């Protein structure tokens, strides 16, 4: 299925078509990928403002360059985007939704759309002739700008890496960013502490775990597909030389990077992060794949299972895995503060069911519903991305996001079933595992509220679409 559309996407794109301007754009894009996680996950106004400006600048320069080459042509006709126009439309609708929440409506119409919003305005003494769905339009505009920058990075990931080499550069920069987080985590370790709790350059360990959930599958996918590309060796000499090549070459580097990030993920002691990634690996392993007629004796699932088991046993022998297991066993659901937040957040959904209270307004809406047992605590997020998105965007806004994501997953999973190209297989596998893991983790945390993690999530979705249409090549993945 997906094999039929891949020539349409990349066939007309040749390295010769990329001039110095395009190469500098790609370098700027790669530098942004490396930078975004460093300033506390870009979770400060100046940091996400810089991230947004960076994305918008890259988009502007790309559009100018394209219009100079092909004046007045619709950017959606770009060869890299054309097959995914419906995907782009769905994401555009979903990410423009907060802007709609800031449009003033007559009070009579606003009463029909969101009666609780009108009641709150009257309660605080504001009774204008017109009002917005959002209780705080300024905060909603801030979220809208973030969303547009996420859509911008999604677009740039589709149009800037035009060759297999450029796609590899994207994956290796992401891995370099992951290794950097490993290094920061190692430097921050306290050798005298009984337990380790690392968070890299992020404020919270769960957010570092979310970042590693997005990057680690890239290393696993590349390593896994490298075995698929090389096939099986016959004879002990071939096996010996093959093993030396794998250890001393890029596969050995990938294996070391994978081990380092797995250990760091365990050191975060994040229950949601570790459990979500493991569940995502298992779910993707159950997806059906077309039979590999080239190497029918090699089972990709068996290879992946052996690799994961190897990493697992390395981690058991080198980290405090018992502390993580203890955190699972010691969890008292009734005493978890975040459970009370989840229970009371459902009250917000009942009051703002269809259109929400406005993107970014949870921090101000929640205190009205906060139980007395948590009166001394400040919760700026619901510790559940899905619930928070529903409270802020309503069922309609959340439904738009789900529709866009499910359509992406459908395209990527269908290609994963049929594509045999090693690099394409790596991209598709990594995209599915990474994005599925963060969505699952979203049930217990708020990684999508961390700009760097939300940015990487959109990049991984676009990387999966790159794998759908990547031109084939009879060479290794690395």
Buried (B, 14 or more C-beta within 10 A) or exposed (E): EBBEBBEEBBEEBEEEEBEEBBEEBBEBBBEBBEBBBBBBBBBEEEBBBBBBEBBBBBBEBBEEBBEEEEEEEEBEEBBBBBBBEEBBEBBBBBBBBBBBBBEEBEBEEBBEEBEBBBEBBEEEEEEEEEBBBBBBBEBBBBBBBBBBBBBBBBBBBBBBBBBBEBBBBBBBBBBBBBBBBBEBBBEEEEEEEEEBBBBBBBBBBBBBBBBBBBBBBBBBBBBBBBBBBBEEBEEEEEEEEBEEBBEEEBBBBBBEBBBBBBBBBBBBBBBBBBBBBBBBBEBBBEEEBEEBEEBEEBEBEEBBBEBBEEBBEBBEEEBBBEBBEEBEEEEEEEEEEBBBBBEBBEEBBEBBBEBBBBBBBBBBBBEEBBEEEBEEEEBEBBBBBBBBBBBBBBBBBBBBBBBBBEBBBEBBBBBBBBBBBBBBBBBBBBBBBBBBBBBBBBBBBBBBBBBBBBBBBBBBBBBBBBBBBBBBBEEBBB
